[in-house]
Structures are given as structure tokens and as C-alpha cells.
Amino acid sequence: MAELAGLRAVVTGGGSGIGLATARLLADRGAAVAVLDIEPGGVDKPLRGYPADVSDDASVRAAVAEAGADLGGIDILVNNAGIGAAGTVEDNQDQEWHRVLDVNVLGIVRTTRAALPLLRASPHASVVNTCSVAATAGLPRRALYSASKGAVLSLTQAMAADHIREGIRVNCVNPGTADTPWVGRLLAAAEDPEAERAALHARQPMGRLVTAEEVAAAIAYLAGPSAASVTGTALAVDGGMAGLRLRAPTT
């Protein structure tokens, strides 16, 4: 499928997990893809890797400028870079709140701000932000993470309004708990990793974790021409977690 042939995409946090799955899928569908990541060394052709830290404005501007020059422009920006956090409001100090918000929210601001001049020059400009079910559903021990993703959801809608008349669409995806390296690290740190994994599976109505490839497919749809009339939208890829209220199974 070459529906993205001729388009140029930048994916932040594309070195692993959802970002890497997205970068590979965009390339499979014909796009030329640049991956921005703190450690892009593992990125293989046809992807192009560029070192960037979304918490550092100079780093972001340099990477976006280099990627844009190498690609000959930018049509698609996927703001996927982010970090996690666990705990209630009393479990994390101010420094950790600042760190997570700096990456998860201001990281999107920095990358989009740097890419806007190139996106404005594109006849098919699309921005997709990776949000989370945590933006719309109250999850235990995820206060800081949920706050950051709630901000991403609101930011997505505001950006969509600001740039619609410039021909730039802005949307986000809201994954449920996804089977990614970050979740794997959380499970490894649990007292009983298998019990914790079973609990995460049970929390989602479909009874399993979301895969990175499933989230990537949603991102590719929102980024591509098939979604030409879609902007300001949050697409849930959460196995029904945000919207379904199932009865307990009967025995």
C-alpha cells in the first residue's frame, strides 16, 4: 500500500515502541521517514535517524531543520516522544512534575513549533500527537502522567483550531495500556510481575494489552489523505477501556 508515497514524515520518540512501529508503517506505506530520538542509533534503513532531546529546544530545532532539509520538506509530524510516571499527587516532588510535563507537553510544543514553517509549505500537512486513555479516564496511581496527557488532549484541540486555516490538520490517538518497553519496565519493577500483567489485561474490556502496531495503524490513518476531513479529533485505541462499562462475567 503506497497511499503515503511522496510524503515526508518526522516521528519523535521513534527509536522503540509505538514510535518505531509508526515510523516503520509510514515507510511501508510509501513515506520518507525521519526518526528523532535521544538514541536513534538502532534505526535501520529506510528510516533516517536524528539525535534529539524534546526537552531541549536547540536540540529539537537542529534535528527538525536537518531532517527537513534531508527530506526536502515535512508533510507529517508525529509527536510521540514521552515518558511515564507513577504515583498519586503526593508521591512525586515538584522536580518530577516539571520533568514529565516538560517532555510530554512542552516536547510537543517545541517540535511542532520548529516544524510549522515546513508544514505550512506542504499541500498535505498533518500533525498527530500520541495522547492516552489517561486523558479521559481516571486511572489509579497515574496522577502526574494523566495530567500531562490531559494537557496533550487540550493542546491537540487548540492546535487544530489555530492551524486549520493554514491547511494543517492536528489530531491525537489515545492508546490504552500498550505492550511497549515502558510497560515492560513497570511490570518488571512490580512485586508480582505476572499478577500485575494479568491485572492490566483484565482492566481492558478486550482482555489484552493494545499492541504498538495497532496504535501505529491509527496514527497512519490520521496522518494520511484518507483522513483529509479529520482534525481536532482524539481516536481511542484502547480495547474499549474509556467508553465501555461491562457487567462482571457470570460463572
Disulfide bonds with the S-S distance in Angstrom:
none
